[in-house]
Amino acid sequence: MEQPKKKESTDKPVEVSSYYEKYPYGLRITLNKEALKKLGLSSKDFSSGQTGTLEASYTIISTSDRTSIEGGDNMSVELQITGLALSQNKKKSAQVAKPR
């Protein structure tokens, strides 16, 4: 789900300056105190850089498929997460769950 690397110009190289620019907006989930409580977890159960697997159920809220002069073809699917399960990897590794 990483964004494609930005094209480098001849003036100066462009680097991903932040982890936040690496993935598209909307792929981040924040679990507040109430959500963590429902999962039987707390923020103390996690550490920065830790990896794990997320499994979610969802309901599709809307779909869109459009074309514009300026943006060309564009499509999107908006989904609402309705259920969530987390499992934690014990080692700080870069394992990524493979999409089904």
N, CA, C and O atoms as a GROMACS GRO file, in nm:
protein
  400
    1MET      N    1   0.080  -0.119   0.000
    1MET     CA    2   0.000   0.000   0.000
    1MET      C    3   0.085   0.127   0.000
    1MET      O    4   0.033   0.238   0.006
    2GLU      N    5   0.217   0.109  -0.007
    2GLU     CA    6   0.303   0.227  -0.011
    2GLU      C    7   0.273   0.309  -0.136
    2GLU      O    8   0.239   0.254  -0.240
    3GLN      N    9   0.287   0.440  -0.124
    3GLN     CA   10   0.271   0.529  -0.238
    3GLN      C   11   0.391   0.509  -0.330
    3GLN      O   12   0.500   0.475  -0.284
    4PRO      N   13   0.373   0.531  -0.461
    4PRO     CA   14   0.489   0.526  -0.550
    4PRO      C   15   0.585   0.639  -0.512
    4PRO      O   16   0.544   0.746  -0.468
    5LYS      N   17   0.714   0.612  -0.531
    5LYS     CA   18   0.813   0.715  -0.500
    5LYS      C   19   0.795   0.832  -0.594
    5LYS      O   20   0.764   0.816  -0.712
    6LYS      N   21   0.816   0.951  -0.538
    6LYS     CA   22   0.804   1.073  -0.618
    6LYS      C   23   0.916   1.077  -0.720
    6LYS      O   24   1.029   1.035  -0.693
    7LYS      N   25   0.883   1.128  -0.839
    7LYS     CA   26   0.984   1.140  -0.943
    7LYS      C   27   1.086   1.245  -0.903
    7LYS      O   28   1.052   1.352  -0.852
    8GLU      N   29   1.211   1.213  -0.927
    8GLU     CA   30   1.317   1.307  -0.894
    8GLU      C   31   1.333   1.408  -1.006
    8GLU      O   32   1.332   1.373  -1.124
    9SER      N   33   1.347   1.534  -0.969
    9SER     CA   34   1.373   1.637  -1.068
    9SER      C   35   1.524   1.651  -1.084
    9SER      O   36   1.601   1.599  -1.004
   10THR      N   37   1.564   1.721  -1.188
   10THR     CA   38   1.708   1.741  -1.208
   10THR      C   39   1.763   1.846  -1.113
   10THR      O   40   1.884   1.853  -1.093
   11ASP      N   41   1.676   1.929  -1.054
   11ASP     CA   42   1.721   2.034  -0.962
   11ASP      C   43   1.771   1.976  -0.830
   11ASP      O   44   1.883   2.005  -0.787
   12LYS      N   45   1.689   1.896  -0.766
   12LYS     CA   46   1.728   1.836  -0.639
   12LYS      C   47   1.650   1.707  -0.619
   12LYS      O   48   1.535   1.698  -0.662
   13PRO      N   49   1.711   1.608  -0.556
   13PRO     CA   50   1.640   1.482  -0.534
   13PRO      C   51   1.526   1.499  -0.434
   13PRO      O   52   1.537   1.575  -0.338
   14VAL      N   53   1.416   1.426  -0.459
   14VAL     CA   54   1.302   1.429  -0.369
   14VAL      C   55   1.300   1.298  -0.293
   14VAL      O   56   1.301   1.191  -0.353
   15GLU      N   57   1.299   1.306  -0.162
   15GLU     CA   58   1.294   1.188  -0.079
   15GLU      C   59   1.166   1.189   0.002
   15GLU      O   60   1.107   1.294   0.025
   16VAL      N   61   1.123   1.070   0.045
   16VAL     CA   62   1.012   1.064   0.138
   16VAL      C   63   1.067   1.112   0.270
   16VAL      O   64   1.146   1.043   0.334
   17SER      N   65   1.026   1.233   0.309
   17SER     CA   66   1.084   1.294   0.428
   17SER      C   67   1.018   1.247   0.555
   17SER      O   68   1.068   1.275   0.664
   18SER      N   69   0.910   1.177   0.544
   18SER     CA   70   0.837   1.139   0.663
   18SER      C   71   0.765   1.007   0.640
   18SER      O   72   0.721   0.975   0.530
   19TYR      N   73   0.755   0.931   0.747
   19TYR     CA   74   0.679   0.805   0.742
   19TYR      C   75   0.535   0.834   0.702
   19TYR      O   76   0.471   0.752   0.636
   20TYR      N   77   0.484   0.952   0.741
   20TYR     CA   78   0.345   0.988   0.714
   20TYR      C   79   0.318   1.008   0.565
   20TYR      O   80   0.203   0.997   0.522
   21GLU      N   81   0.420   1.037   0.486
   21GLU     CA   82   0.402   1.057   0.343
   21GLU      C   83   0.415   0.926   0.265
   21GLU      O   84   0.391   0.923   0.145
   22LYS      N   85   0.452   0.819   0.334
   22LYS     CA   86   0.479   0.693   0.268
   22LYS      C   87   0.352   0.620   0.223
   22LYS      O   88   0.352   0.549   0.123
   23TYR      N   89   0.244   0.639   0.297
   23TYR     CA   90   0.119   0.571   0.268
   23TYR      C   91   0.008   0.673   0.244
   23TYR      O   92   0.012   0.782   0.300
   24PRO      N   93  -0.091   0.639   0.160
   24PRO     CA   94  -0.199   0.734   0.130
   24PRO      C   95  -0.281   0.771   0.253
   24PRO      O   96  -0.294   0.692   0.346
   25TYR      N   97  -0.336   0.891   0.251
   25TYR     CA   98  -0.424   0.938   0.356
   25TYR      C   99  -0.542   0.841   0.368
   25TYR      O  100  -0.594   0.793   0.267
   26GLY      N  101  -0.582   0.814   0.486
   26GLY     CA  102  -0.698   0.728   0.507
   26GLY      C  103  -0.662   0.585   0.541
   26GLY      O  104  -0.751   0.507   0.576
   27LEU      N  105  -0.535   0.546   0.532
   27LEU     CA  106  -0.497   0.411   0.566
   27LEU      C  107  -0.455   0.399   0.713
   27LEU      O  108  -0.416   0.291   0.758
   28ARG      N  109  -0.462   0.505   0.786
   28ARG     CA  110  -0.424   0.504   0.928
   28ARG      C  111  -0.550   0.491   1.013
   28ARG      O  112  -0.652   0.554   0.984
   29ILE      N  113  -0.542   0.411   1.116
   29ILE     CA  114  -0.652   0.393   1.210
   29ILE      C  115  -0.604   0.433   1.348
   29ILE      O  116  -0.496   0.390   1.391
   30THR      N  117  -0.681   0.513   1.418
   30THR     CA  118  -0.650   0.550   1.555
   30THR      C  119  -0.752   0.486   1.647
   30THR      O  120  -0.873   0.502   1.628
   31LEU      N  121  -0.704   0.414   1.746
   31LEU     CA  122  -0.792   0.351   1.844
   31LEU      C  123  -0.790   0.436   1.971
   31LEU      O  124  -0.686   0.450   2.034
   32ASN      N  125  -0.905   0.491   2.008
   32ASN     CA  126  -0.911   0.573   2.129
   32ASN      C  127  -0.930   0.482   2.251
   32ASN      O  128  -0.936   0.359   2.238
   33LYS      N  129  -0.940   0.543   2.367
   33LYS     CA  130  -0.950   0.469   2.494
   33LYS      C  131  -1.067   0.371   2.492
   33LYS      O  132  -1.052   0.256   2.535
   34GLU      N  133  -1.182   0.415   2.444
   34GLU     CA  134  -1.301   0.330   2.442
   34GLU      C  135  -1.283   0.210   2.348
   34GLU      O  136  -1.321   0.098   2.381
   35ALA      N  137  -1.224   0.235   2.230
   35ALA     CA  138  -1.202   0.126   2.134
   35ALA      C  139  -1.103   0.025   2.190
   35ALA      O  140  -1.124  -0.096   2.178
   36LEU      N  141  -0.995   0.074   2.252
   36LEU     CA  142  -0.897  -0.018   2.312
   36LEU      C  143  -0.961  -0.101   2.422
   36LEU      O  144  -0.934  -0.220   2.435
   37LYS      N  145  -1.047  -0.037   2.500
   37LYS     CA  146  -1.116  -0.108   2.609
   37LYS      C  147  -1.204  -0.220   2.553
   37LYS      O  148  -1.205  -0.330   2.608
   38LYS      N  149  -1.276  -0.193   2.444
   38LYS     CA  150  -1.361  -0.295   2.381
   38LYS      C  151  -1.278  -0.412   2.330
   38LYS      O  152  -1.326  -0.526   2.326
   39LEU      N  153  -1.153  -0.385   2.292
   39LEU     CA  154  -1.063  -0.491   2.245
   39LEU      C  155  -0.989  -0.559   2.360
   39LEU      O  156  -0.915  -0.655   2.338
   40GLY      N  157  -1.010  -0.510   2.482
   40GLY     CA  158  -0.941  -0.567   2.598
   40GLY      C  159  -0.794  -0.531   2.602
   40GLY      O  160  -0.712  -0.607   2.653
   41LEU      N  161  -0.760  -0.414   2.548
   41LEU     CA  162  -0.621  -0.370   2.538
   41LEU      C  163  -0.605  -0.232   2.597
   41LEU      O  164  -0.703  -0.164   2.626
   42SER      N  165  -0.480  -0.190   2.614
   42SER     CA  166  -0.449  -0.052   2.651
   42SER      C  167  -0.328  -0.009   2.569
   42SER      O  168  -0.264  -0.092   2.504
   43SER      N  169  -0.296   0.119   2.573
   43SER     CA  170  -0.182   0.168   2.497
   43SER      C  171  -0.052   0.106   2.548
   43SER      O  172   0.047   0.101   2.474
   44LYS      N  173  -0.050   0.060   2.671
   44LYS     CA  174   0.070  -0.002   2.730
   44LYS      C  175   0.100  -0.140   2.669
   44LYS      O  176   0.208  -0.194   2.686
   45ASP      N  177   0.001  -0.195   2.597
   45ASP     CA  178   0.020  -0.324   2.531
   45ASP      C  179   0.098  -0.312   2.400
   45ASP      O  180   0.129  -0.413   2.337
   46PHE      N  181   0.131  -0.191   2.360
   46PHE     CA  182   0.196  -0.166   2.232
   46PHE      C  183   0.321  -0.080   2.251
   46PHE      O  184   0.335  -0.010   2.351
   47SER      N  185   0.411  -0.088   2.153
   47SER     CA  186   0.527   0.001   2.150
   47SER      C  187   0.549   0.047   2.006
   47SER      O  188   0.520  -0.027   1.913
   48SER      N  189   0.600   0.166   1.989
   48SER     CA  190   0.625   0.221   1.855
   48SER      C  191   0.716   0.128   1.776
   48SER      O  192   0.815   0.078   1.829
   49GLY      N  193   0.683   0.105   1.652
   49GLY     CA  194   0.762   0.019   1.566
   49GLY      C  195   0.717  -0.127   1.568
   49GLY      O  196   0.758  -0.206   1.484
   50GLN      N  197   0.634  -0.162   1.664
   50GLN     CA  198   0.582  -0.299   1.674
   50GLN      C  199   0.492  -0.327   1.555
   50GLN      O  200   0.423  -0.237   1.507
   51THR      N  201   0.491  -0.449   1.508
   51THR     CA  202   0.404  -0.486   1.396
   51THR      C  203   0.303  -0.588   1.442
   51THR      O  204   0.317  -0.649   1.548
   52GLY      N  205   0.202  -0.606   1.362
   52GLY     CA  206   0.098  -0.703   1.395
   52GLY      C  207   0.005  -0.720   1.277
   52GLY      O  208   0.029  -0.668   1.168
   53THR      N  209  -0.101  -0.791   1.300
   53THR     CA  210  -0.201  -0.817   1.197
   53THR      C  211  -0.334  -0.760   1.243
   53THR      O  212  -0.372  -0.776   1.359
   54LEU      N  213  -0.403  -0.696   1.152
   54LEU     CA  214  -0.534  -0.639   1.179
   54LEU      C  215  -0.633  -0.712   1.090
   54LEU      O  216  -0.610  -0.728   0.971
   55GLU      N  217  -0.743  -0.755   1.149
   55GLU     CA  218  -0.850  -0.815   1.071
   55GLU      C  219  -0.974  -0.734   1.100
   55GLU      O  220  -1.007  -0.709   1.216
   56ALA      N  221  -1.042  -0.692   0.997
   56ALA     CA  222  -1.158  -0.605   1.016
   56ALA      C  223  -1.275  -0.651   0.931
   56ALA      O  224  -1.258  -0.706   0.822
   57SER      N  225  -1.394  -0.628   0.983
   57SER     CA  226  -1.514  -0.644   0.902
   57SER      C  227  -1.564  -0.503   0.871
   57SER      O  228  -1.538  -0.410   0.947
   58TYR      N  229  -1.633  -0.487   0.762
   58TYR     CA  230  -1.673  -0.354   0.718
   58TYR      C  231  -1.804  -0.358   0.643
   58TYR      O  232  -1.851  -0.465   0.602
   59THR      N  233  -1.862  -0.241   0.625
   59THR     CA  234  -1.979  -0.220   0.542
   59THR      C  235  -1.942  -0.113   0.440
   59THR      O  236  -1.887  -0.008   0.477
   60ILE      N  237  -1.971  -0.138   0.314
   60ILE     CA  238  -1.945  -0.038   0.211
   60ILE      C  239  -2.048   0.074   0.225
   60ILE      O  240  -2.168   0.049   0.224
   61ILE      N  241  -1.999   0.196   0.238
   61ILE     CA  242  -2.084   0.313   0.254
   61ILE      C  243  -2.116   0.375   0.119
   61ILE      O  244  -2.230   0.416   0.094
   62SER      N  245  -2.016   0.383   0.030
   62SER     CA  246  -2.039   0.441  -0.101
   62SER      C  247  -1.932   0.395  -0.199
   62SER      O  248  -1.823   0.354  -0.160
   63THR      N  249  -1.966   0.402  -0.326
   63THR     CA  250  -1.869   0.378  -0.433
   63THR      C  251  -1.878   0.495  -0.531
   63THR      O  252  -1.984   0.557  -0.545
   64SER      N  253  -1.767   0.523  -0.597
   64SER     CA  254  -1.765   0.634  -0.691
   64SER      C  255  -1.672   0.598  -0.806
   64SER      O  256  -1.565   0.542  -0.787
   65ASP      N  257  -1.716   0.632  -0.926
   65ASP     CA  258  -1.636   0.614  -1.046
   65ASP      C  259  -1.663   0.734  -1.135
   65ASP      O  260  -1.773   0.748  -1.189
   66ARG      N  261  -1.565   0.821  -1.149
   66ARG     CA  262  -1.589   0.944  -1.223
   66ARG      C  263  -1.469   0.983  -1.307
   66ARG      O  264  -1.358   0.935  -1.286
   67THR      N  265  -1.494   1.071  -1.401
   67THR     CA  266  -1.391   1.125  -1.488
   67THR      C  267  -1.403   1.277  -1.488
   67THR      O  268  -1.513   1.332  -1.495
   68SER      N  269  -1.288   1.345  -1.479
   68SER     CA  270  -1.290   1.491  -1.487
   68SER      C  271  -1.181   1.537  -1.583
   68SER      O  272  -1.087   1.463  -1.612
   69ILE      N  273  -1.194   1.658  -1.630
   69ILE     CA  274  -1.097   1.714  -1.724
   69ILE      C  275  -0.961   1.725  -1.658
   69ILE      O  276  -0.859   1.689  -1.718
   70GLU      N  277  -0.957   1.775  -1.535
   70GLU     CA  278  -0.830   1.800  -1.469
   70GLU      C  279  -0.769   1.675  -1.407
   70GLU      O  280  -0.647   1.658  -1.409
   71GLY      N  281  -0.853   1.587  -1.352
   71GLY     CA  282  -0.800   1.473  -1.277
   71GLY      C  283  -0.802   1.342  -1.351
   71GLY      O  284  -0.746   1.243  -1.302
   72GLY      N  285  -0.863   1.337  -1.467
   72GLY     CA  286  -0.872   1.211  -1.538
   72GLY      C  287  -0.969   1.116  -1.469
   72GLY      O  288  -1.064   1.159  -1.403
   73ASP      N  289  -0.943   0.988  -1.484
   73ASP     CA  290  -1.029   0.887  -1.422
   73ASP      C  291  -1.000   0.877  -1.273
   73ASP      O  292  -0.884   0.885  -1.231
   74ASN      N  293  -1.104   0.861  -1.194
   74ASN     CA  294  -1.088   0.847  -1.050
   74ASN      C  295  -1.196   0.753  -0.999
   74ASN      O  296  -1.310   0.758  -1.043
   75MET      N  297  -1.158   0.667  -0.907
   75MET     CA  298  -1.256   0.579  -0.845
   75MET      C  299  -1.224   0.565  -0.698
   75MET      O  300  -1.108   0.578  -0.657
   76SER      N  301  -1.326   0.538  -0.619
   76SER     CA  302  -1.304   0.517  -0.476
   76SER      C  303  -1.415   0.430  -0.419
   76SER      O  304  -1.524   0.419  -0.475
   77VAL      N  305  -1.384   0.370  -0.306
   77VAL     CA  306  -1.480   0.292  -0.229
   77VAL      C  307  -1.463   0.338  -0.085
   77VAL      O  308  -1.353   0.334  -0.030
   78GLU      N  309  -1.571   0.381  -0.023
   78GLU     CA  310  -1.567   0.423   0.117
   78GLU      C  311  -1.626   0.311   0.201
   78GLU      O  312  -1.737   0.264   0.175
   79LEU      N  313  -1.551   0.269   0.302
   79LEU     CA  314  -1.601   0.163   0.387
   79LEU      C  315  -1.596   0.204   0.533
   79LEU      O  316  -1.510   0.281   0.575
   80GLN      N  317  -1.690   0.151   0.608
   80GLN     CA  318  -1.697   0.174   0.752
   80GLN      C  319  -1.654   0.047   0.821
   80GLN      O  320  -1.715  -0.058   0.801
   81ILE      N  321  -1.550   0.055   0.904
   81ILE     CA  322  -1.509  -0.062   0.982
   81ILE      C  323  -1.614  -0.085   1.089
   81ILE      O  324  -1.645   0.005   1.166
   82THR      N  325  -1.668  -0.207   1.094
   82THR     CA  326  -1.773  -0.240   1.190
   82THR      C  327  -1.726  -0.340   1.296
   82THR      O  328  -1.790  -0.355   1.399
   83GLY      N  329  -1.616  -0.408   1.270
   83GLY     CA  330  -1.559  -0.501   1.366
   83GLY      C  331  -1.409  -0.505   1.348
   83GLY      O  332  -1.358  -0.479   1.238
   84LEU      N  333  -1.335  -0.537   1.456
   84LEU     CA  334  -1.190  -0.528   1.451
   84LEU      C  335  -1.129  -0.633   1.541
   84LEU      O  336  -1.178  -0.657   1.651
   85ALA      N  337  -1.021  -0.695   1.495
   85ALA     CA  338  -0.941  -0.787   1.577
   85ALA      C  339  -0.794  -0.758   1.548
   85ALA      O  340  -0.756  -0.732   1.434
   86LEU      N  341  -0.712  -0.762   1.652
   86LEU     CA  342  -0.569  -0.737   1.639
   86LEU      C  343  -0.491  -0.855   1.693
   86LEU      O  344  -0.530  -0.915   1.793
   87SER      N  345  -0.380  -0.888   1.628
   87SER     CA  346  -0.285  -0.983   1.684
   87SER      C  347  -0.148  -0.919   1.671
   87SER      O  348  -0.118  -0.852   1.572
   88GLN      N  349  -0.066  -0.939   1.773
   88GLN     CA  350   0.063  -0.870   1.778
   88GLN      C  351   0.177  -0.966   1.750
   88GLN      O  352   0.178  -1.080   1.797
   89ASN      N  353   0.274  -0.918   1.670
   89ASN     CA  354   0.397  -0.991   1.651
   89ASN      C  355   0.486  -0.957   1.770
   89ASN      O  356   0.494  -0.841   1.810
   90LYS      N  357   0.552  -1.056   1.824
   90LYS     CA  358   0.636  -1.033   1.942
   90LYS      C  359   0.766  -0.963   1.906
   90LYS      O  360   0.821  -0.889   1.989
   91LYS      N  361   0.817  -0.985   1.785
   91LYS     CA  362   0.941  -0.920   1.742
   91LYS      C  363   0.907  -0.796   1.661
   91LYS      O  364   0.803  -0.791   1.595
   92LYS      N  365   0.994  -0.697   1.666
   92LYS     CA  366   0.978  -0.576   1.586
   92LYS      C  367   1.030  -0.604   1.446
   92LYS      O  368   1.144  -0.572   1.413
   93SER      N  369   0.946  -0.665   1.363
   93SER     CA  370   0.988  -0.698   1.228
   93SER      C  371   0.897  -0.626   1.129
   93SER      O  372   0.796  -0.567   1.166
   94ALA      N  373   0.935  -0.632   1.005
   94ALA     CA  374   0.860  -0.562   0.901
   94ALA      C  375   0.768  -0.658   0.826
   94ALA      O  376   0.750  -0.644   0.705
   95GLN      N  377   0.711  -0.755   0.896
   95GLN     CA  378   0.620  -0.847   0.831
   95GLN      C  379   0.491  -0.776   0.799
   95GLN      O  380   0.442  -0.695   0.878
   96VAL      N  381   0.436  -0.807   0.683
   96VAL     CA  382   0.312  -0.746   0.640
   96VAL      C  383   0.217  -0.856   0.604
   96VAL      O  384   0.254  -0.951   0.535
   97ALA      N  385   0.092  -0.846   0.651
   97ALA     CA  386  -0.009  -0.944   0.616
   97ALA      C  387  -0.038  -0.936   0.467
   97ALA      O  388  -0.048  -0.827   0.412
   98LYS      N  389  -0.051  -1.049   0.403
   98LYS     CA  390  -0.080  -1.052   0.261
   98LYS      C  391  -0.230  -1.037   0.242
   98LYS      O  392  -0.308  -1.101   0.312
   99PRO      N  393  -0.272  -0.951   0.146
   99PRO     CA  394  -0.416  -0.932   0.123
   99PRO      C  395  -0.479  -1.061   0.075
   99PRO      O  396  -0.416  -1.142   0.007
  100ARG      N  397  -0.605  -1.080   0.112
  100ARG     CA  398  -0.677  -1.200   0.067
  100ARG      C  399  -0.748  -1.174  -0.061
  100ARG      O  400  -0.814  -1.264  -0.113
   0.00000   0.00000   0.00000
